[in-house]
């Protein structure tokens, strides 16, 4: 509100909160740092878990950064930007979500120290941008090439991503499954490999133990046969995939059929029956003995299918139909009349089995399936969910390595190497930007420091020891959290895809830069029904 010739000029509506300049920066940085602190304790093999309870009382127990932030109900706009960092990291690299958020939080903390020394945000932003670009170059230089056929390295990377999660006891077994699944669906495009994660289906069932988790080279459908008279087990299956209902269609237009005598009604019913019988005859004629239908199957059609000894499943999800097509080589047919024997897929076995008290259809023994299923088992619902999250991360990590063919050492080794090299780069650059580059280099040390802290080690002492050993012995020396000593991470099998590190630095630096550029926060007042007597958004409660 301003004054003009004694008259007040209202610009923003009543109840609007506005923070300007240093206040806006301070609050945004604080919000970002609080988010980073929340997930920081989950980092590393000895990280702790978080229990999240939603408004309905459902519980999630996890230490997966992206899951934690996704489930938290976050109000503050700058904090929401930190959540985006985790989501981007999850989408692009699949692992390293906590790392990205922790680095972003530390970059903001270091920036605040520079702001306190009266260094302009633009200079900090420029220094951070230069440092982030240089970090990408350094990572490319220190990355080691790995062969697609090097199963051992792929398995170690998968185990590194599972370590620290609830499924850790079976990490070797689960890593084997992840590598096998990704190698099965990987497709060669030119010289490179491409992996579509959507072709790996995760099917969860409580019961048994984590060790009962298995990879099925085919597809598992959470449905059962439509008719008890159908065979439960079909060997050498010829599979038809139909995207049409096996029912008599109703007329498109509003039509009225007048039947005046019982004979006409009989003829009408017989015609309906004949149409259904013809559909089933057609399926039988092309040689199919298993049918998956995306829509419904009429009771009478079920009877005919059972009579013909054909196993049929109805209301199969579209995504499952696509996976079945990929796994068995079948084509999805929209009109039964067009079905030919070439459209059929093949599998050695299609069988209905009981898993945890529920019937499921297993399609196994496909020739060269480009779609597979991981059937996840575990003692409780929470265990099953956490095993699924661990396997998803492991699968994405293996995908990254197969696609890029490059790995770096984990355990904080890459971050220490980046920190050392960026310090040298800062000296070359000189000027005020050098202060920001040094701050960036210092911020990266938060990863080895946090790994030590979460393992009950003295963070400062460990960091000094590891940095000294690192300068002496080379870029693969990191923190061995089990021994509390510096160790060669490549030898210990602690390896990560270079994509995870590159993306973590990209997302973290971009988010920190975006938050630093804000010098004015204008938050409208909340709507009356949301308000319930509270102040507008950006009131003390919301912002802290």
N, C-alpha and C positions, 0 to 999 in steps of 0.2 A: 504494500500500500504506500502510495506517495502523496505528497501535498502539492496542489497546484492552486495558487491564489487563494489559499485558505480552504480549498475544497479537497476532501480526500478522493484519491483515484484508486479504485479497487481493481487490481490486475488479476490476482488469483482468488478463487473462491474461499469462503471461510473454512477453517479446519485444515487447510493445506499446510503441510510441514515442509520447510525448506532449509537445507544445510548448504553453506557456501564455502568455497576455498578449503582451507586447512581442516575445518570441521568435517566437511564431506569426505575428504581423503582419509582422515583419521578413522571415521566410522566405517567406511568401506573396507579399509585395510583390516580393521578389527574383526569385521564380519568374516572376511576371507580367512583370517588366521584361526578363528574359532572353529571353522569347518575343518581346516587342516589338522588342528589339535585333536578334533573328535576322532579322526581315522588314524592318527599317527601311531597310536598304541597297537594298532593291528598289523603293523609292518613287520615282515620278516618271519623266519621259522618259529620264533618264540613269541610272536605277536598274540595279543589277547583277542577275545571275541566280543561282539556286542549283541545284546538282546533287545530286539525292537518289538514293541507291542503296539498294534494299530488300534483305531477307535473301536473296532469290533472285538478286540481282545485276542486277535490272531498273533501268534508269536513267530518271529524269525530270529534264529541264532546264526550269526555269520561273522567272518572277518574279511569278506570281500568288499573292498572300498565302494565299488559301483552300487552294489546291493544296499549297503548301509545308507548311502546318500540318497539313493532312489526312494527308499522307504521312509526317510525322515521327512516330516512335514515342515519345510523350510519357508520362512516368510521373507527374510531380508533379500532385496534384489541382488546385492553384491555376493551374498552367500549362494544364491541360485546360480550365479556365474561359475562358482567353484564346482557346483554339482554338474554343470555342463562339461567341465574339464574331465570329470570321471566318466561321463557318458561317452564323450568323444573317444577317450582312450579305450574304452570297452569295445566300441564299434570298430575302431581302426586297428587296434593291436590285440585286444582280447584280454590282456593281462597288464599289470603295472598301474592299475587305477589308483591305488593308495599312493604309490611313488609319485605320480603326476600331481596329485592334490597336495601332498606334503611339500614337494618342491615349489609349487605355486604359493603356498602359505609362507614358506621361508623367503621367497623372492620379495613378497610383500613386506615381510618383517625387515629385511635388509633395506628395502626402499624407504621405509619409514625412518630408519636411522639417517639415511642420506637427506631426506626432507628436513629432518631436524637440524641438519648442518646447512640449511638454506640452499640446497642444490635443487634447481628447477626440475619439475617432473619431466619436461621434454628431454633434458639431458640424460636423466635416468632411463627413460624410454629408449633413447638412441643407443645408450650403452648396452642395455638388456638385449636389444634387437641384434646388435653386432655380436654379442656374446653367444646368443642362441644360434646364429648362423655359423659361427666358428665351431660351436659344439657339434653341429651336424657333420661338419668336415672332419673333425677329430674322430668322431664315432666311426665314420667310413674308413678312416685310416687304421684304427685299432681293431676293427672287426675281422674275424677270421672266417675264411670260406669253409663251408661244410657241404659234403656231398649228400644228395637226396637219399642215396642208398646207405648212408652212415646211420644205421638204426640206433647205434649206441648213443650218439650225440643227440638224436631226436628224443630218445627215451630220457636222457639226463635232463634235457630242457623241460620235458613234460613233468618230470619228478620235481624239478626246481619250482615249477609253478604250483604244484599240489602241496609242497612242503609248507607247513604252517596252517593248513586248513584242517577241518575236523577229520577229513578222510586220510590223513597223513599215514596212519598205520599201514594202509594197503597201497602206499604211493607207487611202489614198483609194479604191482599188478594192474593198477588203474592206468599208469603211464603206458604200459604195454598195449592196453586196449585202445588208448587214445592214438598211439602211433599207428597201430594196425588199421583203425577206422579211417584216419586221414589218408594213409597210403592207398587204401582201397578206393576212395572217392576222388583222389587226385587225377586230374586229366592233363595230358601234355598238350600245350598250345605252342607250336613252333619249338623253340629251344627251352622255353620256360614251362613251369607247371602252374596250374590254376586249381584252387580248391574251393568248392562251394560248400560252406559249412551247413547250409540248409539240407544237403543230402545226407547228413548224419542225424538220425532221429533219436531223441532221448525219450525213452518210455520208463516211467517210474512206478514201482510197486513196492509197498512196504512189506516187510517180512524177510526172513533169511538174514544174512549178514552182508556187509559191504563186499565180502569175498565172492558172494554169489552173483555179483554184477557180471554180465556177459555181453560179448559182441556177437550179434547175429548178422551173418553176411546175407542180408535180405531185409525184409520188413516185418515188424510186429504191429498188428492192428488190434487196438483195444475194443474188439467187437466179438460177437459169437455167430455161429451158424444161424440162419433164420428159421430152420426147421429141424426138429430132432431126428427126422428120418434121413437126413443127409449124412454122407460119410464124414467121420471125424478126421480121417487121415487120407490124404490123396498123394500117392507117389507119382513121380514123373508128371507133375501137374502141367496142364496147358491152360493158361490163365487169360480170361477175357476181362477187359476193363470197360465198363459201360457207364456213360455219363447220361443215362436216361432212365426214367422209372419203368420197371417191368409191370406196368399197370395199364388199364384201358384209359386213354386220355379222355377228359371231358371236352365237350365242344368249346371252341374259342368264344363263339358268340352265344348270347343268351337264346338257347333254342328250347323248344318245348316238344317233347315226344309224346304223342297221344297213343295210348294202347287201349284198344276197345275189347279185345277178347283174350282169354287165357292162352290161346295158341300163339298170338302175337308176342305175349310176354315170354312164353317159352322160347320162341325164335330169337327174341332179343337177348335172352340170357345165354342161349346156345352160341350166338354170334360172339358175345363177349368172351365166352369160354374158348371158342375157336381162335380168337385173336391172341389170347394169352398162350394157348397151346402152340400156335405158330411161332411166337417169340422164343419159347423154350426149344422147339424143334430146330429153329435156326441156330441157336447156341450149340445144340447137340451136334448138328450137321457139320459145323466148322471144326468140331473136335475138341471143344473146350470142356474141361471137367471141373474147373473152378471159376466162379464169376464174382467179381467185385463190382457192386453197383453204387453209384454216388447218391442215387435217390431211393425211393421206396420199392418194395416188391410185393405185389398183390398176394393174398393168401392162397389163391388158386394157383398162381404161378409158382409159389413156394412148393405146393404139392407136386406139380409136374416136374419141377427141378429135382425134388427129392426122389421121385419115381425114376428119373433118368440117371440118378446117382451122381448128381452134380452138387458140389459144395458151393453155397452162395452166401454172400455177406452183403448187407444193405447199409445205406446211409454212411458210406465211408467218406471221410473228410477229403476235400479237394487236394490238400497238401499231401495226404497219404496216397491218393490216387497217383499223383505225380511221382512220388517216391517209388510206388509199385512199378510204374512204367520204367523208371530209371533202373530199378533193380532187375526186373524180369525181361525187359526188352519188349514189353507189350505196348500197343498203341491204344490210347483212350478213344473209344468210339462213341459218337454222339447219337447215332441212329443204328438200331439193331440190324436193320435191313442191309446196312453197309458192312457188317461184320464179315471178315474173311479169315481164313486160317493164317494168313500172313500177319494179321493184327494180334495174334496170340503171343503171350509171353511164356517163358518156361521157368520151372523151378523143380528141384529134385523132390521137394516135400512141402506140402501145405497141410498144416495140422492145427487142430484146436486143442490147446492145453490149458489146464487150470494153473493160474499163478496167483498166489495169495487169495485163493477162494473165488477168483473171477476168471471167466473164460477169455482167452485171447487167441487170435489167429497168428500162427507163425508161418512166414513164407521163407523157406531156407534153401540153401544149396543152389543159388542162382549162379549162372556161368561166370560172368565177370561183373558183379553188381556195382553200379555207380551210385548206389544208395544203400546205406547200412543202418542198423538200429543198435543202440546200446541200451540194454535192459538193465536199469539201475535198481539194486536191492539194498535194503538197510533195515536196521532194527526198528527205527521210529520214523515218523514223517519228517522230523527235523534232520535226521541223519541222511535220509534219502535226498532231501533238498540240497543239503550241503555237499553231498557226493556229486550231485548233478552240477552244482556251481564249479566244483573243483575240476570235473571232467570237461566242462565247457571251456574253462581257462586253458587246460592242458591241450585240448584239441586245437584251440586258436593259436597257441604258441607253436605247436608242431606245424600248423598251416603256414604261419609266418616264416618259419625256417625253410620249409619246402619251397615256398614262393620266392624268398629272397636269397636263400643259400648263405646267410651270414649270421654269425653269433658273436656275442661278447661275454666277458666274465661277469658273473653276478656278485652278490655279497658286498656291494658297495665299491668294488674294484673300478668299474667304469667311471663312477662319479668322482672318485679320488683322482683318477687319471685326467678327467675333464677339468677338475678344479686346478690341478697343478699346471696343466697346459694353458688354461685361460688366464692364470696369474701371469705367465710369461707373455701372453698376447697383450694383456693390459699394459705391460711395460713398453711394448712396441707402439701401442696406440697413443699413450700419453694424453694430457689434457684432462678435463673434468670427466669425460666419458670413461676414462680408465678407472675412475672410482666406482662407476656403475658396473664395469666388467669385473672388477675385483669383488664387488658385492655379490655378483652372479656366481663367481667361482666359489666364494665362501658359502653361498646358499646351498650349493650342490652337496657340500659335506654333511648336510642334514641327514642324508640317507645312511651313510655308514654310522653316523653318530646315533641315529634312532635305532638302527639294528643292534648296536651295542647296548643302548639304554633298555630296549625291550627284552634283552636277554639277561638283565641284572648285572651287566658289566659297568665299569666306570667309563662313561662316554668320552671324557676328555683324554684320559690316560690311553684308552684303546685307540682313539683317533690319532694321537701323536705317534704311538707305536706303529700303527698300520701305515700312516703316511711316510714315516721314515723307511720302513721296509719296502714300501711301494716304490719310492724314489731309487732305492738301491737295487731291487730285484726285477722291476718291470711292471707293466700295466695290468697284469692279471692277479696282483696281490690284493686281497680284500679281507673282510672281517670273518673269521671262523667263530660263529657265535657259540658253538658247542665247546670249543677249547678256550675261547677268549683270547686267541692269539692271531697274528697275521698269518695268512696261508694262501697258497696258489689256488685260486678258485677253479681254474680249468682242470687242475689235477683232482680237486675234490668233486668235480662233476656239477658245480654250481654255474650253469650257463643259461643265458637268456638270448632271445632273438634281438638283433640290432634294432628291428622295427619298434619293439617295445620301448627301448631307451630313447630313440629318436622322437617317437610320438609323444612320450612323456615330457620331454624338454620343449617340444613345439607347443603342446597344449598348455603346459604350465606357464611358459613365458608369455604366450599370447594373452592368457587370462589375466596374468599379473599386469601386463602392459595396459590392457583395456581398463582394468580397475584404477590404475594410476592416472589415466588420462581424465578421469571424472573429477570435476571441481565444483559441481553443483548438483544437489539431489533435490528434486521437487516431487513430493509425494502427495497425491490427492487424498482427501479424507475418505475414509471407508464409507460404504453405503450404510444407511440407517440400520437395516436388519443385521448386518455383520457387526455393526458398531457395538450394539448392546451397552451403550454408555461409555465405551472406551474412546481414547483419543484416536486421531487418524493414524494411517500407516506411517511408520517413522517416529511414532511416539516412543518413549524410553523402552517400553516393554518389547516392542517389535524389533527395535534396532539392536538391542544388546544380545 
